[in-house]
Amino acid sequence: MVNHASATLAEEVAAQVRSWIRDGTLLRDELYSVQQLADRFEVSRSPVREGLLALAESGLIEFTRNRGFRIVVPGARDVAEIFALRLALEPAAARRAAAVRSVAGVDRLTDAVDGMTRAAGQDDSAAFAQHDQALHHEIMRIAGNGRATAVIEELRDVTRALGPSTMGRSRSLTDILGEHQPFVDAIVAGNAARAEMSMHRHLVATGRLLVQQCWEDGDSAAFEVWEDVVDEDR
């Protein structure tokens, strides 16, 4: 018999831990125990472990035998594979969003860009990432494929373990905002081809930089991994 109260609590634990991974509350190099989280949530270990198992199945965390769990940090090939999937889904979604845009959808896209603009002006990478997430989510939502939206959310969560992405390292928040503006403008204008192309360009730029970031010395082999996995041809 399913304990619905327990299942709901486990889902709440999973959602909160996912949120802590997104905002950096949980650190990538730290080992955490189930008991730590149980104490923090003021619940028993059972729903916490159940929630964590769901995150482990998603590839966000991994358990260390008799010690606890840690955030999974993806390697260069993992990142390349993630962006190969994103490139298969998001440019097409941007094209679809431009074709079926609505007033409400355009307003939400504009709100997300405004939030990114404010965050860039304040050099607030955490707020910028939240608005960036909202923007990409809204584009997928407008495109109307709920399963694809869920897949993209999972993939983005995995790469968050790399830290602050490429923000402040190889490009500024303003630079990243500048990559988003073309496909947002194209969606708002109803230019499907330009929306698709601009999204593709943005994902390639981000993916390449994240793959390189996986190698401490920026070795060119990182790009060999990218070329081996990702087909950039549209």
C-alpha positions in Angstrom: 0.0 0.0 0.0 1.4 3.4 -1.0 1.9 5.9 1.8 0.8 9.1 -0.1 1.9 11.4 2.8 5.4 9.8 2.7 5.5 10.0 -1.1 4.6 13.7 -1.0 7.2 14.4 1.6 9.9 12.6 -0.4 8.9 14.7 -3.4 9.2 17.9 -1.4 12.6 16.8 -0.2 13.7 16.1 -3.8 12.4 19.4 -5.0 14.2 21.3 -2.2 17.5 19.5 -2.7 17.2 20.2 -6.4 16.7 23.9 -5.6 19.7 23.9 -3.3 21.8 22.4 -6.1 20.6 25.1 -8.5 21.3 28.0 -6.2 24.6 26.7 -4.8 23.4 26.0 -1.2 24.8 22.5 -1.6 28.5 22.5 -2.7 29.9 20.3 -5.4 32.9 19.1 -3.4 31.0 18.5 -0.1 29.9 15.1 1.3 26.4 15.2 2.9 24.7 12.6 5.1 21.0 11.6 5.0 20.8 12.3 8.7 22.0 15.9 8.1 19.1 16.5 5.7 16.6 14.7 7.9 17.6 17.0 10.8 17.3 20.0 8.5 13.9 19.0 7.3 12.9 17.8 10.8 11.6 14.5 9.4 12.7 10.8 9.5 15.5 9.5 7.3 13.1 7.4 5.2 11.4 10.2 3.1 14.8 12.0 2.8 16.5 8.8 1.4 13.5 8.2 -0.9 13.8 11.8 -2.3 17.5 11.5 -2.7 17.1 8.2 -4.6 15.0 10.0 -7.1 17.7 12.6 -7.6 20.3 9.8 -7.9 18.3 8.2 -10.7 18.3 11.6 -12.5 22.1 11.7 -12.2 22.2 14.8 -9.9 23.7 13.1 -6.9 25.5 9.9 -6.1 25.7 7.9 -2.9 29.0 7.0 -1.2 28.7 3.7 0.6 28.2 4.2 4.4 29.2 7.9 4.1 26.4 9.8 2.5 26.0 11.5 -0.9 27.5 14.2 -3.0 26.6 16.2 -6.1 27.7 14.5 -9.4 30.0 16.8 -11.3 29.7 16.0 -15.0 32.8 15.4 -17.1 33.6 16.8 -20.6 31.9 14.0 -22.4 28.8 14.2 -20.1 28.5 17.9 -20.9 28.9 17.3 -24.7 26.2 14.6 -24.6 23.9 16.9 -22.7 24.3 19.7 -25.2 23.9 17.3 -28.1 20.4 16.6 -26.6 19.7 20.3 -25.9 20.7 21.1 -29.5 18.2 18.5 -30.7 15.4 20.0 -28.7 15.8 23.7 -27.9 16.4 25.3 -31.4 13.3 23.5 -32.7 11.4 24.7 -29.6 12.5 28.2 -30.2 11.2 27.9 -33.8 7.9 26.6 -32.6 7.6 29.3 -29.9 8.1 32.0 -32.6 5.3 30.4 -34.7 2.8 30.0 -31.8 3.7 32.9 -29.5 1.0 34.5 -27.4 0.7 37.9 -25.6 1.1 36.2 -22.2 4.1 34.1 -23.4 5.8 37.2 -24.8 5.2 39.1 -21.6 6.8 36.3 -19.6 9.8 36.2 -21.9 10.1 40.0 -21.6 9.9 39.7 -17.8 12.7 37.1 -17.8 14.9 39.2 -20.0 14.3 42.3 -17.8 15.3 40.2 -14.8 18.5 39.1 -16.5 19.3 42.7 -17.4 18.9 43.9 -13.8 20.9 41.0 -12.5 23.7 41.7 -15.1 23.7 45.3 -14.0 24.2 44.3 -10.4 26.6 41.5 -11.2 24.3 39.1 -9.4 25.1 35.7 -11.0 22.6 33.8 -8.8 19.6 36.0 -9.8 20.8 36.0 -13.4 20.8 32.2 -13.4 17.3 32.1 -12.0 15.9 34.4 -14.7 17.9 32.5 -17.4 16.2 29.3 -16.2 12.8 31.0 -16.4 13.5 32.2 -19.9 14.5 28.8 -21.3 11.6 27.2 -19.5 9.1 29.6 -20.9 10.3 29.0 -24.5 9.9 25.3 -24.0 6.5 25.9 -22.4 5.3 28.1 -25.3 6.5 25.4 -27.8 4.0 23.1 -26.0 6.0 19.9 -25.4 5.8 19.1 -21.7 8.1 16.0 -21.9 10.8 18.0 -23.7 10.5 20.7 -21.1 11.0 18.2 -18.3 14.0 16.7 -20.1 15.7 20.1 -20.6 15.1 21.0 -16.9 16.9 17.8 -15.9 19.8 18.4 -18.3 20.3 21.9 -17.1 20.3 20.8 -13.5 23.1 18.3 -14.2 25.4 21.0 -15.7 24.8 23.3 -12.7 27.1 21.1 -10.7 29.9 22.7 -12.7 29.4 25.8 -10.7 28.6 29.3 -12.0 28.6 28.0 -15.6 30.6 30.3 -17.9 29.4 33.4 -16.0 32.3 35.6 -14.9 34.9 33.1 -16.2 35.1 33.2 -19.9 32.3 35.8 -20.5 30.4 38.3 -18.5 26.7 38.3 -17.6 26.2 41.1 -20.2 27.9 38.9 -22.8 25.5 36.0 -22.0 22.5 38.3 -22.0 23.7 39.4 -25.5 23.5 35.8 -26.7 19.9 35.5 -25.5 18.5 38.7 -26.9 18.6 37.6 -30.6 16.4 34.5 -30.1 14.1 36.3 -27.7 13.7 39.2 -30.2 13.1 36.7 -33.0 10.4 34.8 -31.0 8.7 38.1 -30.2 8.8 39.1 -33.9 7.5 35.8 -35.0 10.7 35.1 -37.0 10.9 31.3 -36.6 14.1 30.7 -38.7 16.0 33.4 -36.8 14.8 32.1 -33.5 16.0 28.6 -34.3 19.4 29.8 -35.6 20.1 32.1 -32.7 19.2 29.5 -30.1 21.5 27.0 -31.9 24.3 29.5 -31.8 23.9 30.3 -28.1 23.9 26.6 -27.2 27.0 25.8 -29.2 28.8 28.7 -27.6 27.8 27.7 -24.1 28.4 24.0 -24.6 31.9 24.5 -26.0 32.9 26.7 -23.1 31.5 24.3 -20.5 33.4 21.4 -22.1 36.5 23.4 -22.0 35.8 24.3 -18.4 35.8 20.6 -17.5 39.6 20.5 -18.2 41.6 22.4 -15.7 44.1 23.6 -18.3 41.7 24.2 -21.2 43.4 21.5 -23.2 42.3 21.2 -26.9 41.3 17.6 -26.2 38.2 19.0 -24.7 37.2 20.3 -28.1 38.0 16.9 -29.5 35.4 15.5 -27.2 32.9 18.1 -28.3 33.5 17.4 -32.0 33.3 13.6 -31.4 29.8 13.9 -29.7 28.1 17.0 -31.1 26.9 17.4 -34.6 26.6 21.2 -35.0 25.1 21.0 -38.5 21.6 22.2 -38.7 
